[in-house]
Amino acid sequence: MIIDYEFAFYSFMVASIVLVFWLEALLPLDSSGWEIQHLLQNFGLWLIAFLCADYIIGYYLIDIQSMIGQQPFGMFYWWPPPFEWTLVVIGVLLLELADYFYHRFSHHNPILWRLHAVHHTDTRLDVSTTLRTHPLELITANFCRYGVALAFGFPIWVIGFRELIIFPVLFMQHGNIKLSHRTETLLSFIIVTPRIHRLHHSTLSDEHNSNYCRGFIWWDRLFGTFQQPTKEKPKDFGILNYTAKKYQSIAGMLLTPFILKI
């Protein structure tokens, strides 16, 4: 069962990346095209983060997936909902809520911001920015996500299902994509669109401290952190004083949490 879940997870992830690559070629916001070095650096950092967080810690040291699959506790283990689809809906909403608060807290907690800042030092947004995550951040985010699952008693397939349905949204929101105004407007009532998320990557703190939702946009709107973009993209992407090339290399990204001045 775990092997099937992993196969579906990574297959859908690759399919989402290919889809957004295609959209970037078809509907580019910035017509300069892909920068190969930028793509390789972001994908390289993700590979290191994956090996550390998902493969070594999440599988060999702790085997979190088996813990969730075998857990004899949790709210929905003790009081299961009457229908399976109810568990899916509640699970997706609660996992989205947990990610929302974790992301929001990451922008205001000095320790977590050091880790999350690596994602924000990207000065060029494209599909690879989605994967630009420091290994330590991926570890802490996974513990938060799986902690919620353990507390509420979600089966592992609910977490997997939620990840699968937001994969295309995650990769698209970072993509170098220009959707029509009508499409953006319609989608923005449900999901985080590219235009909405680009504002979150602005160098201006009052802009990047908004629009925290990961997949669906509802929690930002409910808790007052949604900010409607007034233009297609902010003037600049990244973090001020950390836009130099040395912060874009794999080594620079790995070292950023330890040299970032707050």
Backbone bond lengths (Angstrom), bond angles and torsions (degrees), N, CA, C in turn:
res aa  C-N    CA-C-N  psi(-1)  N-CA   C-N-CA  omega(-1)  CA-C   N-CA-C  phi
1 M - - - 1.464 - - 1.522 110.94 -
2 I 1.333 116.68 -43.63 1.465 120.30 179.85 1.520 110.48 -65.01
3 I 1.362 116.41 -39.52 1.460 120.34 179.62 1.525 110.05 -63.41
4 D 1.345 117.07 -42.68 1.452 121.05 178.27 1.522 110.51 -61.90
5 Y 1.327 116.59 -42.42 1.459 121.31 179.60 1.518 110.15 -62.12
6 E 1.309 117.66 -45.21 1.459 120.94 -179.21 1.519 111.12 -64.36
7 F 1.328 116.92 -40.34 1.462 120.62 179.17 1.526 110.47 -62.21
8 A 1.337 116.51 -46.17 1.462 120.83 179.21 1.523 110.97 -63.95
9 F 1.341 115.88 -40.94 1.456 121.74 -177.89 1.525 110.88 -59.69
10 Y 1.320 116.32 -54.21 1.463 119.79 -175.40 1.522 112.25 -76.61
11 S 1.311 118.05 -27.80 1.463 120.16 175.27 1.524 110.40 -65.71
12 F 1.329 116.19 -43.83 1.461 120.35 179.98 1.522 110.90 -69.66
13 M 1.315 116.17 -33.27 1.461 120.50 176.46 1.527 110.47 -62.91
14 V 1.321 116.56 -47.96 1.469 121.04 179.07 1.528 110.28 -63.21
15 A 1.330 116.76 -41.63 1.462 120.54 179.21 1.530 111.01 -61.95
16 S 1.344 116.94 -38.31 1.466 121.21 178.98 1.527 110.97 -67.05
17 I 1.327 116.42 -40.18 1.461 120.63 177.90 1.528 110.50 -62.72
18 V 1.330 116.31 -45.53 1.471 120.89 179.55 1.524 110.34 -62.06
19 L 1.335 116.87 -41.76 1.460 121.44 178.90 1.528 111.31 -59.77
20 V 1.344 116.36 -45.95 1.467 119.74 -177.98 1.529 110.95 -71.79
21 F 1.322 118.90 -34.75 1.463 121.00 171.94 1.529 110.13 -55.90
22 W 1.326 115.91 -43.60 1.457 121.44 179.82 1.533 110.82 -64.51
23 L 1.341 116.71 -42.52 1.467 120.66 178.58 1.524 111.23 -66.05
24 E 1.348 116.69 -36.88 1.467 119.78 177.76 1.531 111.21 -64.44
25 A 1.311 116.88 -34.50 1.462 120.72 177.79 1.527 111.23 -74.49
26 L 1.333 115.63 -34.43 1.467 120.92 -175.95 1.521 112.65 -83.93
27 L 1.352 116.80 -40.36 1.472 121.63 -174.79 1.526 111.20 -128.93
28 P 1.318 119.53 61.00 1.473 120.16 -175.17 1.531 112.67 -73.99
29 L 1.326 115.69 138.93 1.462 120.59 171.67 1.519 109.40 -79.37
30 D 1.327 115.25 -47.74 1.456 122.63 175.87 1.527 107.48 -104.54
31 S 1.312 116.49 117.16 1.463 120.97 -173.12 1.528 113.98 -81.11
32 S 1.331 117.16 5.55 1.471 120.31 -178.05 1.530 112.41 -71.86
33 G 1.321 117.32 -13.13 1.461 120.43 177.15 1.512 113.05 85.89
34 W 1.336 115.80 -174.27 1.453 121.10 -177.42 1.525 111.21 -79.91
35 E 1.310 115.22 147.50 1.460 121.67 173.52 1.530 106.66 -107.92
36 I 1.315 115.85 108.17 1.462 121.45 -171.54 1.530 112.00 -57.29
37 Q 1.332 117.20 -43.32 1.460 119.81 -178.93 1.528 110.78 -61.24
38 H 1.330 115.81 -40.38 1.470 120.98 178.50 1.527 110.83 -61.96
39 L 1.323 116.54 -44.89 1.464 120.97 178.84 1.525 111.32 -61.69
40 L 1.329 116.35 -45.81 1.465 120.62 -177.49 1.527 111.50 -65.78
41 Q 1.313 117.16 -37.36 1.471 120.38 -179.76 1.528 111.05 -66.36
42 N 1.332 116.60 -44.61 1.467 119.62 -179.60 1.526 112.02 -69.38
43 F 1.327 116.98 -42.18 1.462 119.85 177.48 1.531 110.44 -66.26
44 G 1.338 116.78 -34.87 1.468 120.63 178.30 1.519 111.96 -65.36
45 L 1.343 116.66 -41.64 1.463 119.99 177.52 1.522 110.35 -63.92
46 W 1.344 116.60 -41.34 1.466 119.03 178.67 1.527 111.42 -61.50
47 L 1.318 117.27 -39.59 1.461 120.15 -179.46 1.525 110.72 -61.52
48 I 1.332 116.50 -41.47 1.470 120.71 177.82 1.531 109.89 -65.12
49 A 1.344 116.16 -44.23 1.467 120.61 179.89 1.525 111.09 -63.47
50 F 1.332 115.94 -41.35 1.464 120.38 178.60 1.526 111.27 -61.95
51 L 1.329 116.81 -46.76 1.462 120.56 -178.99 1.526 110.87 -62.17
52 C 1.338 116.58 -39.39 1.474 120.31 -178.24 1.527 112.05 -75.08
53 A 1.328 116.55 -51.09 1.466 120.82 -171.22 1.522 113.32 -83.24
54 D 1.317 116.50 -52.42 1.466 119.52 -173.25 1.519 112.84 -83.75
55 Y 1.306 116.95 -41.29 1.461 119.57 -171.12 1.530 112.17 -86.94
56 I 1.342 116.46 -50.79 1.464 119.06 -175.77 1.523 111.51 -79.30
57 I 1.343 116.20 -55.76 1.473 119.82 -176.27 1.530 111.17 -78.08
58 G 1.336 116.75 -50.34 1.464 120.11 -174.29 1.512 114.69 -73.05
59 Y 1.323 118.31 -17.18 1.468 119.52 -176.88 1.519 112.05 -116.65
60 Y 1.351 116.75 -52.74 1.461 119.48 -174.53 1.527 113.41 -83.61
61 L 1.339 117.48 -42.52 1.468 119.15 -174.79 1.524 112.51 -81.80
62 I 1.315 117.10 -40.69 1.462 120.15 -174.52 1.528 112.17 -118.63
63 D 1.332 117.86 -32.09 1.465 123.54 -176.68 1.525 110.08 52.63
64 I 1.343 114.39 62.09 1.456 121.24 -175.32 1.522 112.08 -59.52
65 Q 1.326 117.07 -37.87 1.458 119.78 -177.51 1.527 111.74 -61.14
66 S 1.319 116.84 -40.14 1.471 119.68 178.41 1.519 111.02 -68.06
67 M 1.351 116.15 -36.67 1.464 119.88 177.78 1.521 110.72 -59.32
68 I 1.340 116.52 -44.59 1.460 120.36 -179.72 1.526 110.22 -68.18
69 G 1.330 115.95 -40.21 1.458 120.00 -178.57 1.518 113.31 -66.09
70 Q 1.347 116.91 -27.17 1.454 120.54 -175.39 1.523 113.47 -109.20
71 Q 1.339 117.32 3.97 1.462 119.35 -172.59 1.535 111.85 -65.46
72 P 1.334 117.33 132.86 1.465 121.24 178.35 1.529 111.43 -98.80
73 F 1.306 118.10 29.94 1.460 119.87 -177.99 1.530 109.38 -152.05
74 G 1.328 114.72 177.83 1.455 122.13 -178.43 1.516 110.54 114.92
75 M 1.333 116.46 150.24 1.455 121.48 -172.68 1.530 112.54 -55.64
76 F 1.328 116.91 -44.79 1.463 119.03 -176.60 1.523 112.26 -83.99
77 Y 1.325 116.75 -6.99 1.469 120.12 170.14 1.525 109.18 -78.19
78 W 1.349 114.68 -41.06 1.466 119.31 179.96 1.527 112.40 -77.72
79 W 1.344 116.59 -38.42 1.466 121.46 -178.54 1.534 109.23 -127.14
80 P 1.310 116.41 75.59 1.466 119.36 -177.48 1.525 111.52 -64.83
81 P 1.340 117.89 140.67 1.468 120.56 177.33 1.529 110.15 -67.26
82 P 1.323 117.12 158.35 1.475 120.53 -174.54 1.531 113.66 -66.03
83 F 1.330 116.62 -29.59 1.458 119.73 -177.74 1.529 109.99 -126.30
84 E 1.327 116.46 146.61 1.459 120.88 -177.94 1.522 111.24 -65.20
85 W 1.333 117.23 -36.10 1.461 119.87 -179.37 1.536 110.93 -64.68
86 T 1.344 116.16 -28.92 1.471 119.82 177.03 1.518 110.40 -64.43
87 L 1.335 115.98 -40.66 1.458 121.20 178.12 1.526 110.71 -62.75
88 V 1.326 117.16 -38.66 1.460 121.58 179.31 1.530 110.42 -64.32
89 V 1.337 116.11 -49.12 1.471 120.46 -178.28 1.520 110.95 -61.75
90 I 1.330 116.89 -48.64 1.468 120.74 179.92 1.521 110.19 -62.79
91 G 1.323 116.33 -43.05 1.456 120.61 -179.38 1.515 112.37 -61.00
92 V 1.325 117.03 -46.94 1.471 121.22 179.60 1.520 110.39 -61.71
93 L 1.332 117.21 -45.15 1.470 120.57 -178.85 1.524 111.96 -63.78
94 L 1.340 117.13 -43.18 1.463 120.28 -178.48 1.529 111.65 -70.57
95 L 1.320 117.74 -37.57 1.459 120.37 177.50 1.529 110.81 -67.56
96 E 1.334 116.53 -37.56 1.465 120.35 175.03 1.526 110.63 -64.38
97 L 1.346 116.47 -40.50 1.460 120.89 179.12 1.526 110.95 -64.67
98 A 1.332 116.50 -41.90 1.465 120.41 178.47 1.519 111.05 -63.28
99 D 1.324 117.09 -42.13 1.461 120.75 177.96 1.521 111.49 -65.34
100 Y 1.334 115.75 -37.68 1.468 120.06 178.37 1.522 110.76 -60.07
101 F 1.340 116.97 -50.23 1.464 119.80 -177.80 1.533 111.59 -70.35
102 Y 1.327 117.30 -35.21 1.455 119.42 176.73 1.527 110.44 -63.44
103 H 1.320 116.37 -44.99 1.466 120.86 179.43 1.527 110.77 -63.82
104 R 1.317 116.23 -44.31 1.469 120.29 179.91 1.527 110.78 -63.19
105 F 1.329 116.09 -42.75 1.465 120.90 178.49 1.532 110.69 -64.39
106 S 1.340 116.22 -33.32 1.467 120.38 -179.88 1.523 112.47 -63.86
107 H 1.321 116.20 -24.64 1.464 119.98 179.71 1.529 112.13 -84.15
108 H 1.322 117.39 -13.25 1.461 120.12 -174.48 1.528 113.72 -121.47
109 N 1.308 117.78 -12.60 1.455 121.91 175.47 1.528 108.99 -94.65
110 P 1.334 118.54 123.26 1.477 120.54 -174.16 1.526 114.34 -57.45
111 I 1.328 117.51 -37.74 1.467 119.78 -178.16 1.522 110.58 -70.90
112 L 1.335 116.11 -48.67 1.461 119.21 -179.31 1.535 111.52 -67.64
113 W 1.334 116.81 -32.69 1.467 119.27 178.34 1.530 111.37 -64.78
114 R 1.303 117.94 -35.32 1.467 120.39 176.53 1.529 110.76 -57.62
115 L 1.323 116.24 -38.75 1.462 120.82 179.91 1.531 110.98 -76.15
116 H 1.312 115.70 -46.41 1.467 120.32 -175.88 1.526 111.82 -70.81
117 A 1.323 117.10 -25.22 1.463 121.01 -178.69 1.522 112.18 -58.67
118 V 1.329 116.76 -27.77 1.471 120.45 178.85 1.529 110.11 -58.01
119 H 1.315 116.69 -39.77 1.464 120.94 178.13 1.529 110.41 -65.36
120 H 1.329 116.79 -35.03 1.463 121.41 -175.26 1.520 113.49 -86.50
121 T 1.309 119.52 -10.17 1.471 119.98 178.69 1.520 112.13 -79.07
122 D 1.322 117.24 -3.42 1.462 120.00 176.79 1.528 109.14 -66.96
123 T 1.314 116.53 125.07 1.463 121.27 -178.63 1.527 112.20 -95.61
124 R 1.306 115.84 0.31 1.468 120.73 -177.77 1.527 108.22 -141.88
125 L 1.322 117.13 113.89 1.465 120.08 -176.55 1.528 111.32 -89.64
126 D 1.313 115.15 128.80 1.459 122.09 170.19 1.524 107.40 -154.99
127 V 1.328 116.34 -173.35 1.461 120.43 -174.84 1.526 112.34 -55.80
128 S 1.336 118.16 -31.38 1.468 121.11 -177.29 1.520 112.88 -71.57
129 T 1.338 117.64 -20.76 1.473 120.69 179.93 1.529 110.48 -61.69
130 T 1.323 116.90 -30.53 1.465 121.67 178.16 1.523 110.93 -54.68
131 L 1.316 116.79 -36.34 1.462 122.64 -174.90 1.527 113.06 -91.59
132 R 1.305 117.26 -1.34 1.471 121.82 -176.69 1.535 109.16 -78.09
133 T 1.302 115.74 84.72 1.465 121.99 -175.95 1.516 109.82 -134.75
134 H 1.323 116.11 131.00 1.465 120.18 177.85 1.530 108.96 -68.08
135 P 1.335 118.07 141.72 1.477 120.21 179.84 1.521 113.50 -52.61
136 L 1.321 117.96 -40.19 1.462 120.54 -178.43 1.526 111.22 -68.30
137 E 1.328 116.74 -32.59 1.466 118.44 177.04 1.525 110.70 -70.59
138 L 1.319 116.76 -40.60 1.456 119.31 178.71 1.528 110.87 -62.52
139 I 1.320 116.74 -36.64 1.467 120.80 178.03 1.527 110.71 -64.71
140 T 1.340 116.81 -48.82 1.470 120.20 -178.29 1.534 111.30 -67.07
141 A 1.333 117.38 -38.90 1.470 120.44 178.79 1.525 110.88 -65.34
142 N 1.333 116.66 -39.85 1.463 120.10 178.54 1.523 111.55 -64.30
143 F 1.334 116.93 -41.32 1.464 119.96 178.42 1.519 110.70 -63.47
144 C 1.327 116.98 -38.68 1.465 120.42 177.38 1.519 110.76 -63.78
145 R 1.337 116.29 -47.72 1.456 121.65 -176.91 1.529 111.44 -64.74
146 Y 1.333 115.44 -46.99 1.466 119.11 -178.59 1.525 111.00 -72.99
147 G 1.338 116.54 -27.37 1.463 119.83 176.07 1.522 111.25 -63.45
148 V 1.325 116.28 -40.83 1.464 120.98 176.73 1.525 109.99 -63.47
149 A 1.330 115.66 -42.48 1.469 119.72 179.44 1.523 111.15 -62.32
150 L 1.321 117.33 -41.92 1.464 121.06 179.23 1.526 111.32 -65.89
151 A 1.336 115.90 -41.96 1.462 119.94 -177.57 1.526 111.99 -65.04
152 F 1.332 115.93 -39.47 1.463 119.75 -176.55 1.526 112.92 -93.47
153 G 1.322 116.72 -10.57 1.456 119.21 177.11 1.514 114.19 79.13
154 F 1.362 117.38 30.24 1.456 119.42 176.69 1.525 110.36 -72.21
155 P 1.311 118.86 137.33 1.466 120.01 171.17 1.526 109.84 -70.12
156 I 1.318 116.94 157.34 1.457 121.86 -175.30 1.517 112.36 -59.62
157 W 1.337 117.54 -30.61 1.467 119.09 -177.35 1.522 112.64 -69.67
158 V 1.349 118.02 -23.87 1.470 120.17 176.15 1.523 109.86 -68.19
159 I 1.335 116.51 -43.12 1.470 120.33 176.64 1.523 109.50 -61.51
160 G 1.339 115.66 -45.13 1.459 119.78 -179.85 1.519 112.23 -62.45
161 F 1.325 116.98 -42.74 1.464 121.32 179.64 1.515 110.63 -61.77
162 R 1.324 116.26 -43.15 1.464 119.92 179.96 1.523 111.39 -62.71
163 E 1.350 116.28 -42.13 1.464 119.57 178.59 1.523 110.67 -63.45
164 L 1.308 116.93 -40.69 1.463 120.80 -178.25 1.521 112.07 -62.83
165 I 1.332 117.48 -41.58 1.465 118.95 -175.78 1.525 112.34 -75.77
166 I 1.352 117.76 -21.22 1.467 117.49 179.49 1.527 112.76 -101.08
167 F 1.337 118.38 -6.61 1.460 120.35 177.59 1.532 112.09 -52.26
168 P 1.340 119.30 -52.68 1.469 118.91 -179.51 1.528 112.58 -59.62
169 V 1.339 116.45 -36.06 1.470 120.77 179.67 1.531 110.29 -66.62
170 L 1.323 116.92 -45.01 1.461 121.49 -179.24 1.527 111.92 -59.10
171 F 1.325 115.73 -48.36 1.460 118.95 -177.86 1.520 111.56 -72.15
172 M 1.330 117.27 -34.71 1.460 119.85 -179.61 1.529 111.70 -69.65
173 Q 1.342 117.38 -37.39 1.459 119.73 -175.89 1.527 112.49 -67.25
174 H 1.343 117.09 -23.86 1.464 120.34 175.97 1.525 112.29 -93.28
175 G 1.322 116.61 -9.25 1.456 120.72 -172.77 1.521 114.00 -69.18
176 N 1.309 114.39 153.73 1.470 122.13 174.00 1.529 107.53 -80.63
177 I 1.337 114.19 71.56 1.467 121.45 -171.59 1.531 109.51 -128.33
178 K 1.313 115.09 136.91 1.464 120.25 174.17 1.520 108.67 -115.42
179 L 1.322 115.85 103.73 1.453 120.73 176.36 1.525 109.64 -84.25
180 S 1.301 116.94 158.37 1.465 119.46 177.04 1.526 109.61 -65.46
181 H 1.306 116.67 156.80 1.462 120.74 -178.88 1.533 110.58 -60.11
182 R 1.307 117.10 -39.57 1.467 121.06 -179.93 1.529 110.69 -64.33
183 T 1.338 116.55 -44.29 1.467 120.86 -179.77 1.514 110.85 -64.27
184 E 1.329 116.58 -45.57 1.475 121.58 178.22 1.525 110.24 -58.07
185 T 1.321 116.26 -46.13 1.469 121.01 -176.93 1.516 111.57 -62.65
186 L 1.327 116.57 -45.16 1.460 120.71 -179.31 1.530 111.62 -66.24
187 L 1.339 116.47 -45.42 1.463 120.16 -178.29 1.524 111.95 -68.65
188 S 1.340 117.68 -29.86 1.463 121.09 -174.20 1.523 113.95 -68.01
189 F 1.325 117.54 -11.76 1.465 120.68 174.99 1.524 111.49 -80.88
190 I 1.339 115.94 -13.27 1.469 120.14 -175.85 1.522 112.05 -120.54
191 I 1.320 116.99 -50.47 1.470 121.15 -173.42 1.524 111.88 -121.38
192 V 1.340 115.06 170.25 1.466 121.83 174.69 1.527 107.28 -82.37
193 T 1.323 116.49 113.42 1.462 121.64 -177.58 1.537 110.16 -88.85
194 P 1.346 117.15 166.10 1.471 119.23 178.62 1.527 113.34 -55.85
195 R 1.310 117.16 -43.52 1.467 120.51 -178.06 1.526 111.33 -63.96
196 I 1.340 116.96 -41.18 1.464 120.90 178.63 1.521 110.74 -64.58
197 H 1.320 116.86 -43.95 1.467 119.43 -175.62 1.524 112.24 -76.11
198 R 1.320 117.69 -27.96 1.473 118.72 177.14 1.520 110.82 -59.51
199 L 1.328 117.34 -35.50 1.465 120.58 178.09 1.526 110.64 -61.66
200 H 1.325 116.33 -34.84 1.464 122.07 179.62 1.530 111.65 -65.44
201 H 1.321 117.96 -20.09 1.464 122.03 179.95 1.524 112.31 -100.01
202 S 1.318 116.97 13.60 1.465 121.50 177.59 1.530 110.88 -66.59
203 T 1.337 116.48 153.43 1.472 120.29 175.54 1.523 111.39 -74.04
204 L 1.332 117.81 -17.18 1.468 121.95 -179.13 1.521 110.13 -81.74
205 S 1.331 116.38 127.80 1.469 120.28 -174.03 1.521 112.91 -63.86
206 D 1.349 118.36 -34.66 1.465 119.39 -179.11 1.523 111.73 -71.35
207 E 1.330 116.45 -13.93 1.457 119.82 175.97 1.525 111.54 -96.62
208 H 1.342 118.03 -42.88 1.465 117.66 -179.11 1.525 112.90 -77.81
209 N 1.319 117.61 -10.91 1.468 120.09 172.57 1.533 109.95 -93.62
210 S 1.308 115.35 53.22 1.460 122.73 178.16 1.530 107.79 -158.31
211 N 1.329 116.15 170.94 1.468 121.53 175.58 1.539 111.86 53.25
212 Y 1.329 115.16 61.56 1.470 121.24 -174.46 1.536 113.74 -86.62
213 C 1.313 117.70 -15.21 1.465 119.56 -174.04 1.521 111.30 -59.38
214 R 1.335 114.51 149.23 1.462 120.87 -176.05 1.527 111.95 -94.64
215 G 1.312 116.58 -42.16 1.461 120.13 -178.51 1.514 111.63 -123.72
216 F 1.338 115.71 -69.27 1.458 120.80 178.28 1.532 109.84 -89.35
217 I 1.326 116.11 148.74 1.460 121.84 -170.61 1.528 113.30 -90.42
218 W 1.330 117.54 -5.04 1.470 121.00 -168.10 1.513 113.88 -60.47
219 W 1.332 118.95 -39.98 1.458 120.16 -174.77 1.526 111.37 -67.63
220 D 1.323 118.32 -36.08 1.469 120.12 175.20 1.520 110.74 -61.41
221 R 1.292 116.13 -44.12 1.472 120.01 -179.75 1.533 110.85 -66.18
222 L 1.329 116.72 -38.41 1.459 120.84 -177.72 1.519 111.95 -70.20
223 F 1.337 117.98 -40.60 1.466 121.99 -174.90 1.528 113.66 -97.75
224 G 1.322 117.18 9.65 1.460 120.83 171.75 1.510 115.72 76.18
225 T 1.318 118.38 20.88 1.466 120.44 179.47 1.531 111.80 -105.83
226 F 1.329 116.40 6.01 1.463 119.06 177.50 1.524 109.56 -78.77
227 Q 1.323 115.50 135.41 1.461 121.41 176.42 1.531 108.16 -129.38
228 Q 1.308 114.80 120.69 1.463 120.27 -178.49 1.531 110.24 -77.57
229 P 1.331 118.44 121.24 1.453 119.47 178.43 1.527 111.52 -67.72
230 T 1.319 116.07 142.28 1.468 120.78 -179.48 1.526 111.63 -100.60
231 K 1.332 116.75 -7.00 1.457 120.87 177.80 1.524 108.96 -144.03
232 E 1.317 116.64 172.22 1.459 121.52 -173.11 1.518 112.73 -64.15
233 K 1.327 116.77 -36.01 1.464 120.86 178.26 1.517 109.68 -156.04
234 P 1.335 118.26 156.40 1.471 120.50 176.92 1.522 110.33 -68.78
235 K 1.316 115.66 168.09 1.462 120.41 -178.15 1.522 111.15 -60.59
236 D 1.335 116.74 -45.28 1.463 121.14 -178.99 1.517 110.28 -138.74
237 F 1.342 115.90 150.24 1.454 122.85 172.27 1.525 109.32 -103.00
238 G 1.342 116.12 151.97 1.461 120.38 174.26 1.510 113.36 117.60
239 I 1.322 115.37 -163.94 1.462 123.10 176.69 1.515 107.75 -121.63
240 L 1.314 116.80 129.61 1.458 121.04 -178.75 1.521 111.00 -54.50
241 N 1.307 116.14 137.62 1.475 125.15 -179.09 1.530 113.51 75.65
242 Y 1.350 116.79 1.02 1.465 119.55 179.22 1.534 110.80 -131.37
243 T 1.333 114.63 37.70 1.459 119.85 -179.45 1.533 112.36 -103.72
244 A 1.328 117.43 -3.13 1.470 120.88 -178.69 1.531 111.02 -65.83
245 K 1.322 116.05 159.06 1.463 121.24 -177.11 1.526 112.78 -60.32
246 K 1.319 117.16 -29.87 1.465 119.11 -177.84 1.530 112.13 -64.94
247 Y 1.336 116.66 -22.54 1.467 119.65 178.00 1.531 111.78 -87.94
248 Q 1.332 116.92 -3.76 1.460 121.07 -179.05 1.528 111.90 -99.36
249 S 1.325 117.17 -14.31 1.462 120.05 177.92 1.528 109.94 -73.66
250 I 1.319 116.61 162.07 1.465 119.87 179.10 1.524 110.60 -61.07
251 A 1.331 116.25 -44.11 1.475 119.68 178.69 1.518 110.76 -63.11
252 G 1.342 116.48 -41.36 1.464 120.37 179.67 1.509 112.04 -63.77
253 M 1.331 117.23 -39.91 1.467 120.72 179.46 1.528 110.88 -67.80
254 L 1.323 116.85 -38.26 1.468 119.92 178.83 1.522 111.67 -67.01
255 L 1.327 116.85 -30.87 1.469 121.25 -177.43 1.524 113.16 -89.26
256 T 1.327 117.84 -17.96 1.469 121.70 -175.02 1.528 114.15 -50.96
257 P 1.335 120.80 -45.36 1.482 119.02 -179.40 1.529 113.66 -59.20
258 F 1.317 117.09 -25.11 1.462 120.66 -175.85 1.529 113.40 -92.84
259 I 1.337 117.10 -10.84 1.463 119.74 -179.05 1.529 112.23 -119.43
260 L 1.347 116.40 -6.17 1.459 120.74 -178.37 1.513 110.47 -64.62
261 K 1.333 116.59 131.58 1.464 121.86 177.19 1.521 108.75 -97.97
262 I 1.307 115.78 123.89 1.470 121.29 -177.63 1.528 110.22 -107.27
